[in-house]
Amino acid sequence: MPPLFRLAIDEETLTDELYEFVLDPRSTRYQRRVVTELRALAPGVIPVMEMMILDGVEERHHVREYVSAVLGGGDEDRDVFYVT
C-alpha cells in the first residue's frame, strides 16, 4: 500500500537555512522561518543545531551531513525519513 502522505524536503535549502541559523550570533535566529516550521514537523532538530552552535561549527558540510543523516540520504529507502 502506498503511503498516505509524502513530505517534499529540499535538502539543500534546508541545509542552507540551518547553516545560517548556526552562524547567526543574534538571539533573533529563533525567529527564522526554518525554526518555526521545524518546531512543528521535527522539533528534535533545533537542539542539535544549538549543540552545533556550542561546538563552534563553522563549516556547512557538518550541517549537510546531519541533514542527510536525519532525512535518510543515500541508499536507504527514500520513502522513509528519519527525523527526530
Buried (B, 14 or more C-beta within 10 A) or exposed (E): EEEEEEEEBEEEEBBBBBBBBBBEEEEEBEEBEBBEEBEEEBEEBBEBBBEBBEEEBEEBEBBBEBBEEBBBBEEEEEEEBEBE
